[in-house]
Amino acid sequence: MTEERLFQRGTTLVRRLRLAPGEAMHWHRDPFHRVTVILSGDALAIEYRDGGEDERFPVSPGEAGWDEPSDRLHRGVNVGTEPYEEVTVFFLDHPDATPQPGEAE
């Protein structure tokens, strides 16, 4: 997994994320609203730490989505055959906030 902060001004943070096929994000929560734009990839799964049923869905470059906050611990997994890449704009509650804190944060 490769993460890169592209821009931050105040409570607005822009991040690029890349996952190779089979690679997963760290376990995290999503406490903030965000907009995600898919740059590449063909399939993504969301796994839940609490053992809930995984969600799997196709993705394609150019898709954009608005995501609501969630305290449920989860991670994204690239289950496709192509590298997955996204750019996400996070709307934080303060400039030093961690956009996707792990279970201990």
CNS distance restraints for C-alpha pairs under 8 A (distance, minus, plus):
assign (resid   1 and name CA) (resid  17 and name CA) 7.19 0.50 0.50
assign (resid   1 and name CA) (resid  18 and name CA) 5.70 0.50 0.50
assign (resid   1 and name CA) (resid  19 and name CA) 4.94 0.50 0.50
assign (resid   1 and name CA) (resid  20 and name CA) 7.10 0.50 0.50
assign (resid   1 and name CA) (resid  23 and name CA) 6.65 0.50 0.50
assign (resid   1 and name CA) (resid  24 and name CA) 6.92 0.50 0.50
assign (resid   1 and name CA) (resid  25 and name CA) 6.47 0.50 0.50
assign (resid   2 and name CA) (resid  17 and name CA) 5.68 0.50 0.50
assign (resid   2 and name CA) (resid  18 and name CA) 5.09 0.50 0.50
assign (resid   2 and name CA) (resid  19 and name CA) 6.78 0.50 0.50
assign (resid   3 and name CA) (resid  15 and name CA) 6.89 0.50 0.50
assign (resid   3 and name CA) (resid  16 and name CA) 5.72 0.50 0.50
assign (resid   3 and name CA) (resid  17 and name CA) 4.60 0.50 0.50
assign (resid   3 and name CA) (resid  18 and name CA) 6.58 0.50 0.50
assign (resid   4 and name CA) (resid  15 and name CA) 5.61 0.50 0.50
assign (resid   4 and name CA) (resid  16 and name CA) 5.13 0.50 0.50
assign (resid   4 and name CA) (resid  17 and name CA) 6.56 0.50 0.50
assign (resid   5 and name CA) (resid  13 and name CA) 7.48 0.50 0.50
assign (resid   5 and name CA) (resid  14 and name CA) 6.06 0.50 0.50
assign (resid   5 and name CA) (resid  15 and name CA) 4.47 0.50 0.50
assign (resid   5 and name CA) (resid  16 and name CA) 6.41 0.50 0.50
assign (resid   6 and name CA) (resid  13 and name CA) 7.87 0.50 0.50
assign (resid   6 and name CA) (resid  14 and name CA) 5.45 0.50 0.50
assign (resid   6 and name CA) (resid  15 and name CA) 5.43 0.50 0.50
assign (resid   6 and name CA) (resid  16 and name CA) 6.76 0.50 0.50
assign (resid   7 and name CA) (resid  13 and name CA) 5.89 0.50 0.50
assign (resid   7 and name CA) (resid  14 and name CA) 5.08 0.50 0.50
assign (resid   7 and name CA) (resid  15 and name CA) 7.19 0.50 0.50
assign (resid   8 and name CA) (resid  12 and name CA) 5.65 0.50 0.50
assign (resid   8 and name CA) (resid  13 and name CA) 4.41 0.50 0.50
assign (resid   8 and name CA) (resid  14 and name CA) 6.24 0.50 0.50
assign (resid   9 and name CA) (resid  13 and name CA) 6.70 0.50 0.50
assign (resid   9 and name CA) (resid  95 and name CA) 7.76 0.50 0.50
assign (resid  10 and name CA) (resid  94 and name CA) 7.30 0.50 0.50
assign (resid  10 and name CA) (resid  95 and name CA) 5.09 0.50 0.50
assign (resid  11 and name CA) (resid  90 and name CA) 7.92 0.50 0.50
assign (resid  11 and name CA) (resid  91 and name CA) 5.86 0.50 0.50
assign (resid  11 and name CA) (resid  92 and name CA) 4.80 0.50 0.50
assign (resid  11 and name CA) (resid  93 and name CA) 6.25 0.50 0.50
assign (resid  11 and name CA) (resid  94 and name CA) 5.38 0.50 0.50
assign (resid  11 and name CA) (resid  95 and name CA) 4.61 0.50 0.50
assign (resid  12 and name CA) (resid  89 and name CA) 6.86 0.50 0.50
assign (resid  12 and name CA) (resid  90 and name CA) 5.81 0.50 0.50
assign (resid  12 and name CA) (resid  91 and name CA) 5.03 0.50 0.50
assign (resid  12 and name CA) (resid  92 and name CA) 6.21 0.50 0.50
assign (resid  12 and name CA) (resid  95 and name CA) 7.63 0.50 0.50
assign (resid  13 and name CA) (resid  89 and name CA) 5.63 0.50 0.50
assign (resid  13 and name CA) (resid  90 and name CA) 5.10 0.50 0.50
assign (resid  13 and name CA) (resid  91 and name CA) 6.72 0.50 0.50
assign (resid  13 and name CA) (resid  92 and name CA) 7.42 0.50 0.50
assign (resid  14 and name CA) (resid  87 and name CA) 6.92 0.50 0.50
assign (resid  14 and name CA) (resid  88 and name CA) 5.65 0.50 0.50
assign (resid  14 and name CA) (resid  89 and name CA) 4.49 0.50 0.50
assign (resid  14 and name CA) (resid  90 and name CA) 6.35 0.50 0.50
assign (resid  15 and name CA) (resid  87 and name CA) 5.59 0.50 0.50
assign (resid  15 and name CA) (resid  88 and name CA) 5.31 0.50 0.50
assign (resid  15 and name CA) (resid  89 and name CA) 6.57 0.50 0.50
assign (resid  16 and name CA) (resid  85 and name CA) 7.21 0.50 0.50
assign (resid  16 and name CA) (resid  86 and name CA) 5.73 0.50 0.50
assign (resid  16 and name CA) (resid  87 and name CA) 4.43 0.50 0.50
assign (resid  16 and name CA) (resid  88 and name CA) 6.47 0.50 0.50
assign (resid  17 and name CA) (resid  85 and name CA) 5.59 0.50 0.50
assign (resid  17 and name CA) (resid  86 and name CA) 5.39 0.50 0.50
assign (resid  17 and name CA) (resid  87 and name CA) 6.43 0.50 0.50
assign (resid  18 and name CA) (resid  83 and name CA) 7.19 0.50 0.50
assign (resid  18 and name CA) (resid  84 and name CA) 5.65 0.50 0.50
assign (resid  18 and name CA) (resid  85 and name CA) 4.42 0.50 0.50
assign (resid  18 and name CA) (resid  86 and name CA) 6.71 0.50 0.50
assign (resid  19 and name CA) (resid  23 and name CA) 5.47 0.50 0.50
assign (resid  19 and name CA) (resid  24 and name CA) 6.76 0.50 0.50
assign (resid  19 and name CA) (resid  25 and name CA) 7.65 0.50 0.50
assign (resid  19 and name CA) (resid  77 and name CA) 7.78 0.50 0.50
assign (resid  19 and name CA) (resid  78 and name CA) 6.23 0.50 0.50
assign (resid  19 and name CA) (resid  83 and name CA) 5.94 0.50 0.50
assign (resid  19 and name CA) (resid  84 and name CA) 5.07 0.50 0.50
assign (resid  19 and name CA) (resid  85 and name CA) 6.43 0.50 0.50
assign (resid  20 and name CA) (resid  78 and name CA) 6.75 0.50 0.50
assign (resid  20 and name CA) (resid  82 and name CA) 7.32 0.50 0.50
assign (resid  20 and name CA) (resid  83 and name CA) 4.66 0.50 0.50
assign (resid  20 and name CA) (resid  84 and name CA) 6.31 0.50 0.50
assign (resid  21 and name CA) (resid  78 and name CA) 5.25 0.50 0.50
assign (resid  21 and name CA) (resid  79 and name CA) 6.16 0.50 0.50
assign (resid  21 and name CA) (resid  80 and name CA) 5.86 0.50 0.50
assign (resid  21 and name CA) (resid  81 and name CA) 5.62 0.50 0.50
assign (resid  21 and name CA) (resid  82 and name CA) 6.05 0.50 0.50
assign (resid  21 and name CA) (resid  83 and name CA) 5.57 0.50 0.50
assign (resid  21 and name CA) (resid  84 and name CA) 7.30 0.50 0.50
assign (resid  22 and name CA) (resid  77 and name CA) 6.60 0.50 0.50
assign (resid  22 and name CA) (resid  78 and name CA) 5.24 0.50 0.50
assign (resid  22 and name CA) (resid  79 and name CA) 5.58 0.50 0.50
assign (resid  22 and name CA) (resid  80 and name CA) 7.43 0.50 0.50
assign (resid  23 and name CA) (resid  77 and name CA) 5.88 0.50 0.50
assign (resid  23 and name CA) (resid  78 and name CA) 5.66 0.50 0.50
assign (resid  23 and name CA) (resid  79 and name CA) 7.96 0.50 0.50
assign (resid  24 and name CA) (resid  75 and name CA) 6.76 0.50 0.50
assign (resid  24 and name CA) (resid  76 and name CA) 5.75 0.50 0.50
assign (resid  24 and name CA) (resid  77 and name CA) 4.21 0.50 0.50
assign (resid  24 and name CA) (resid  78 and name CA) 6.33 0.50 0.50
assign (resid  25 and name CA) (resid  75 and name CA) 5.40 0.50 0.50
assign (resid  25 and name CA) (resid  76 and name CA) 5.42 0.50 0.50
assign (resid  25 and name CA) (resid  77 and name CA) 6.41 0.50 0.50
assign (resid  26 and name CA) (resid  75 and name CA) 5.97 0.50 0.50
assign (resid  26 and name CA) (resid 102 and name CA) 7.48 0.50 0.50
assign (resid  27 and name CA) (resid  49 and name CA) 7.57 0.50 0.50
assign (resid  27 and name CA) (resid  73 and name CA) 6.26 0.50 0.50
assign (resid  27 and name CA) (resid  74 and name CA) 5.31 0.50 0.50
assign (resid  27 and name CA) (resid  75 and name CA) 4.91 0.50 0.50
assign (resid  27 and name CA) (resid 102 and name CA) 5.79 0.50 0.50
assign (resid  27 and name CA) (resid 103 and name CA) 7.11 0.50 0.50
assign (resid  28 and name CA) (resid  73 and name CA) 5.28 0.50 0.50
assign (resid  28 and name CA) (resid  74 and name CA) 5.60 0.50 0.50
assign (resid  28 and name CA) (resid  75 and name CA) 6.28 0.50 0.50
assign (resid  28 and name CA) (resid 100 and name CA) 5.59 0.50 0.50
assign (resid  28 and name CA) (resid 101 and name CA) 5.34 0.50 0.50
assign (resid  28 and name CA) (resid 102 and name CA) 4.17 0.50 0.50
assign (resid  28 and name CA) (resid 103 and name CA) 6.19 0.50 0.50
assign (resid  29 and name CA) (resid  70 and name CA) 6.29 0.50 0.50
assign (resid  29 and name CA) (resid  71 and name CA) 5.14 0.50 0.50
assign (resid  29 and name CA) (resid  72 and name CA) 5.83 0.50 0.50
assign (resid  29 and name CA) (resid  73 and name CA) 5.00 0.50 0.50
assign (resid  29 and name CA) (resid  74 and name CA) 6.53 0.50 0.50
assign (resid  29 and name CA) (resid 100 and name CA) 5.50 0.50 0.50
assign (resid  29 and name CA) (resid 101 and name CA) 5.70 0.50 0.50
assign (resid  29 and name CA) (resid 102 and name CA) 6.24 0.50 0.50
assign (resid  29 and name CA) (resid 103 and name CA) 7.28 0.50 0.50
assign (resid  30 and name CA) (resid  69 and name CA) 5.23 0.50 0.50
assign (resid  30 and name CA) (resid  70 and name CA) 5.05 0.50 0.50
assign (resid  30 and name CA) (resid  71 and name CA) 6.14 0.50 0.50
assign (resid  30 and name CA) (resid  72 and name CA) 7.78 0.50 0.50
assign (resid  30 and name CA) (resid  99 and name CA) 7.05 0.50 0.50
assign (resid  30 and name CA) (resid 100 and name CA) 5.26 0.50 0.50
assign (resid  30 and name CA) (resid 101 and name CA) 7.30 0.50 0.50
assign (resid  31 and name CA) (resid  69 and name CA) 4.63 0.50 0.50
assign (resid  31 and name CA) (resid  70 and name CA) 5.54 0.50 0.50
assign (resid  31 and name CA) (resid  71 and name CA) 6.16 0.50 0.50
assign (resid  31 and name CA) (resid  99 and name CA) 7.36 0.50 0.50
assign (resid  31 and name CA) (resid 100 and name CA) 7.06 0.50 0.50
assign (resid  32 and name CA) (resid  68 and name CA) 7.03 0.50 0.50
assign (resid  32 and name CA) (resid  69 and name CA) 4.85 0.50 0.50
assign (resid  32 and name CA) (resid  70 and name CA) 7.78 0.50 0.50
assign (resid  32 and name CA) (resid  90 and name CA) 6.66 0.50 0.50
assign (resid  32 and name CA) (resid  91 and name CA) 6.07 0.50 0.50
assign (resid  32 and name CA) (resid  92 and name CA) 5.87 0.50 0.50
assign (resid  32 and name CA) (resid  93 and name CA) 7.54 0.50 0.50
assign (resid  32 and name CA) (resid  99 and name CA) 6.97 0.50 0.50
assign (resid  33 and name CA) (resid  66 and name CA) 7.49 0.50 0.50
assign (resid  33 and name CA) (resid  67 and name CA) 5.83 0.50 0.50
assign (resid  33 and name CA) (resid  68 and name CA) 5.10 0.50 0.50
assign (resid  33 and name CA) (resid  69 and name CA) 5.39 0.50 0.50
assign (resid  33 and name CA) (resid  90 and name CA) 6.26 0.50 0.50
assign (resid  33 and name CA) (resid  91 and name CA) 5.62 0.50 0.50
assign (resid  33 and name CA) (resid  92 and name CA) 7.59 0.50 0.50
assign (resid  34 and name CA) (resid  66 and name CA) 5.95 0.50 0.50
assign (resid  34 and name CA) (resid  67 and name CA) 5.33 0.50 0.50
assign (resid  34 and name CA) (resid  68 and name CA) 7.01 0.50 0.50
assign (resid  34 and name CA) (resid  88 and name CA) 6.65 0.50 0.50
assign (resid  34 and name CA) (resid  89 and name CA) 5.43 0.50 0.50
assign (resid  34 and name CA) (resid  90 and name CA) 4.47 0.50 0.50
assign (resid  34 and name CA) (resid  91 and name CA) 5.92 0.50 0.50
assign (resid  35 and name CA) (resid  64 and name CA) 7.00 0.50 0.50
assign (resid  35 and name CA) (resid  65 and name CA) 5.60 0.50 0.50
assign (resid  35 and name CA) (resid  66 and name CA) 4.61 0.50 0.50
assign (resid  35 and name CA) (resid  67 and name CA) 6.17 0.50 0.50
assign (resid  35 and name CA) (resid  88 and name CA) 5.57 0.50 0.50
assign (resid  35 and name CA) (resid  89 and name CA) 5.18 0.50 0.50
assign (resid  35 and name CA) (resid  90 and name CA) 6.77 0.50 0.50
assign (resid  36 and name CA) (resid  64 and name CA) 5.50 0.50 0.50
assign (resid  36 and name CA) (resid  65 and name CA) 5.38 0.50 0.50
assign (resid  36 and name CA) (resid  66 and name CA) 6.64 0.50 0.50
assign (resid  36 and name CA) (resid  67 and name CA) 7.68 0.50 0.50
assign (resid  36 and name CA) (resid  86 and name CA) 6.59 0.50 0.50
assign (resid  36 and name CA) (resid  87 and name CA) 5.74 0.50 0.50
assign (resid  36 and name CA) (resid  88 and name CA) 4.25 0.50 0.50
assign (resid  36 and name CA) (resid  89 and name CA) 6.42 0.50 0.50
assign (resid  37 and name CA) (resid  61 and name CA) 7.89 0.50 0.50
assign (resid  37 and name CA) (resid  62 and name CA) 6.36 0.50 0.50
assign (resid  37 and name CA) (resid  63 and name CA) 5.71 0.50 0.50
assign (resid  37 and name CA) (resid  64 and name CA) 4.30 0.50 0.50
assign (resid  37 and name CA) (resid  65 and name CA) 6.66 0.50 0.50
assign (resid  37 and name CA) (resid  86 and name CA) 5.55 0.50 0.50
assign (resid  37 and name CA) (resid  87 and name CA) 5.30 0.50 0.50
assign (resid  37 and name CA) (resid  88 and name CA) 6.32 0.50 0.50
assign (resid  38 and name CA) (resid  59 and name CA) 7.42 0.50 0.50
assign (resid  38 and name CA) (resid  60 and name CA) 6.62 0.50 0.50
assign (resid  38 and name CA) (resid  61 and name CA) 5.04 0.50 0.50
assign (resid  38 and name CA) (resid  62 and name CA) 5.52 0.50 0.50
assign (resid  38 and name CA) (resid  63 and name CA) 5.34 0.50 0.50
assign (resid  38 and name CA) (resid  64 and name CA) 6.36 0.50 0.50
assign (resid  38 and name CA) (resid  84 and name CA) 7.91 0.50 0.50
assign (resid  38 and name CA) (resid  85 and name CA) 6.17 0.50 0.50
assign (resid  38 and name CA) (resid  86 and name CA) 4.45 0.50 0.50
assign (resid  38 and name CA) (resid  87 and name CA) 6.62 0.50 0.50
assign (resid  39 and name CA) (resid  60 and name CA) 7.63 0.50 0.50
assign (resid  39 and name CA) (resid  61 and name CA) 4.64 0.50 0.50
assign (resid  39 and name CA) (resid  62 and name CA) 6.05 0.50 0.50
assign (resid  39 and name CA) (resid  63 and name CA) 7.92 0.50 0.50
assign (resid  39 and name CA) (resid  84 and name CA) 7.48 0.50 0.50
assign (resid  39 and name CA) (resid  85 and name CA) 5.23 0.50 0.50
assign (resid  39 and name CA) (resid  86 and name CA) 5.22 0.50 0.50
assign (resid  39 and name CA) (resid  87 and name CA) 7.22 0.50 0.50
assign (resid  40 and name CA) (resid  60 and name CA) 6.41 0.50 0.50
assign (resid  40 and name CA) (resid  61 and name CA) 4.84 0.50 0.50
assign (resid  40 and name CA) (resid  82 and name CA) 7.49 0.50 0.50
assign (resid  40 and name CA) (resid  83 and name CA) 6.56 0.50 0.50
assign (resid  40 and name CA) (resid  84 and name CA) 5.13 0.50 0.50
assign (resid  40 and name CA) (resid  85 and name CA) 5.03 0.50 0.50
assign (resid  40 and name CA) (resid  86 and name CA) 7.07 0.50 0.50
assign (resid  41 and name CA) (resid  59 and name CA) 6.29 0.50 0.50
assign (resid  41 and name CA) (resid  60 and name CA) 6.00 0.50 0.50
assign (resid  41 and name CA) (resid  61 and name CA) 6.76 0.50 0.50
assign (resid  41 and name CA) (resid  80 and name CA) 6.85 0.50 0.50
assign (resid  41 and name CA) (resid  81 and name CA) 7.70 0.50 0.50
assign (resid  41 and name CA) (resid  82 and name CA) 5.08 0.50 0.50
assign (resid  41 and name CA) (resid  83 and name CA) 5.35 0.50 0.50
assign (resid  41 and name CA) (resid  84 and name CA) 4.07 0.50 0.50
assign (resid  41 and name CA) (resid  85 and name CA) 6.47 0.50 0.50
assign (resid  42 and name CA) (resid  58 and name CA) 5.61 0.50 0.50
assign (resid  42 and name CA) (resid  59 and name CA) 4.85 0.50 0.50
assign (resid  42 and name CA) (resid  60 and name CA) 5.57 0.50 0.50
assign (resid  42 and name CA) (resid  80 and name CA) 5.38 0.50 0.50
assign (resid  42 and name CA) (resid  81 and name CA) 6.95 0.50 0.50
assign (resid  42 and name CA) (resid  82 and name CA) 6.14 0.50 0.50
assign (resid  42 and name CA) (resid  84 and name CA) 7.29 0.50 0.50
assign (resid  43 and name CA) (resid  56 and name CA) 7.31 0.50 0.50
assign (resid  43 and name CA) (resid  57 and name CA) 5.79 0.50 0.50
assign (resid  43 and name CA) (resid  58 and name CA) 4.25 0.50 0.50
assign (resid  43 and name CA) (resid  59 and name CA) 5.21 0.50 0.50
assign (resid  43 and name CA) (resid  60 and name CA) 7.96 0.50 0.50
assign (resid  43 and name CA) (resid  78 and name CA) 6.36 0.50 0.50
assign (resid  43 and name CA) (resid  79 and name CA) 5.56 0.50 0.50
assign (resid  43 and name CA) (resid  80 and name CA) 4.43 0.50 0.50
assign (resid  43 and name CA) (resid  81 and name CA) 7.76 0.50 0.50
assign (resid  44 and name CA) (resid  56 and name CA) 5.88 0.50 0.50
assign (resid  44 and name CA) (resid  57 and name CA) 5.70 0.50 0.50
assign (resid  44 and name CA) (resid  58 and name CA) 6.35 0.50 0.50
assign (resid  44 and name CA) (resid  59 and name CA) 6.79 0.50 0.50
assign (resid  44 and name CA) (resid  76 and name CA) 6.70 0.50 0.50
assign (resid  44 and name CA) (resid  77 and name CA) 5.74 0.50 0.50
assign (resid  44 and name CA) (resid  78 and name CA) 4.83 0.50 0.50
assign (resid  44 and name CA) (resid  79 and name CA) 5.34 0.50 0.50
assign (resid  44 and name CA) (resid  80 and name CA) 6.52 0.50 0.50
assign (resid  45 and name CA) (resid  54 and name CA) 6.74 0.50 0.50
assign (resid  45 and name CA) (resid  55 and name CA) 5.44 0.50 0.50
assign (resid  45 and name CA) (resid  56 and name CA) 4.14 0.50 0.50
assign (resid  45 and name CA) (resid  57 and name CA) 6.33 0.50 0.50
assign (resid  45 and name CA) (resid  76 and name CA) 5.68 0.50 0.50
assign (resid  45 and name CA) (resid  77 and name CA) 5.13 0.50 0.50
assign (resid  45 and name CA) (resid  78 and name CA) 6.49 0.50 0.50
assign (resid  45 and name CA) (resid  79 and name CA) 6.27 0.50 0.50
assign (resid  46 and name CA) (resid  54 and name CA) 5.61 0.50 0.50
assign (resid  46 and name CA) (resid  55 and name CA) 5.12 0.50 0.50
assign (resid  46 and name CA) (resid  56 and name CA) 6.41 0.50 0.50
assign (resid  46 and name CA) (resid  74 and name CA) 6.62 0.50 0.50
assign (resid  46 and name CA) (resid  75 and name CA) 5.66 0.50 0.50
assign (resid  46 and name CA) (resid  76 and name CA) 4.64 0.50 0.50
assign (resid  46 and name CA) (resid  77 and name CA) 6.28 0.50 0.50
assign (resid  47 and name CA) (resid  52 and name CA) 7.79 0.50 0.50
assign (resid  47 and name CA) (resid  53 and name CA) 7.44 0.50 0.50
assign (resid  47 and name CA) (resid  54 and name CA) 4.77 0.50 0.50
assign (resid  47 and name CA) (resid  55 and name CA) 6.79 0.50 0.50
assign (resid  47 and name CA) (resid  74 and name CA) 5.46 0.50 0.50
assign (resid  47 and name CA) (resid  75 and name CA) 5.45 0.50 0.50
assign (resid  47 and name CA) (resid  76 and name CA) 6.46 0.50 0.50
assign (resid  47 and name CA) (resid  77 and name CA) 7.38 0.50 0.50
assign (resid  48 and name CA) (resid  52 and name CA) 5.61 0.50 0.50
assign (resid  48 and name CA) (resid  53 and name CA) 7.14 0.50 0.50
assign (resid  48 and name CA) (resid  54 and name CA) 6.37 0.50 0.50
assign (resid  48 and name CA) (resid  72 and name CA) 7.47 0.50 0.50
assign (resid  48 and name CA) (resid  73 and name CA) 6.09 0.50 0.50
assign (resid  48 and name CA) (resid  74 and name CA) 4.33 0.50 0.50
assign (resid  48 and name CA) (resid  75 and name CA) 6.75 0.50 0.50
assign (resid  49 and name CA) (resid  73 and name CA) 5.56 0.50 0.50
assign (resid  49 and name CA) (resid  74 and name CA) 5.51 0.50 0.50
assign (resid  50 and name CA) (resid  73 and name CA) 7.29 0.50 0.50
assign (resid  59 and name CA) (resid  63 and name CA) 7.25 0.50 0.50
assign (resid  73 and name CA) (resid 102 and name CA) 7.75 0.50 0.50
assign (resid  73 and name CA) (resid 103 and name CA) 6.87 0.50 0.50
assign (resid  78 and name CA) (resid  83 and name CA) 7.59 0.50 0.50
assign (resid  78 and name CA) (resid  84 and name CA) 6.40 0.50 0.50
assign (resid  80 and name CA) (resid  84 and name CA) 7.98 0.50 0.50
assign (resid  90 and name CA) (resid  99 and name CA) 6.70 0.50 0.50
assign (resid  92 and name CA) (resid  97 and name CA) 6.33 0.50 0.50
assign (resid  92 and name CA) (resid  99 and name CA) 6.80 0.50 0.50
assign (resid  93 and name CA) (resid  97 and name CA) 6.85 0.50 0.50
assign (resid 101 and name CA) (resid 105 and name CA) 5.53 0.50 0.50
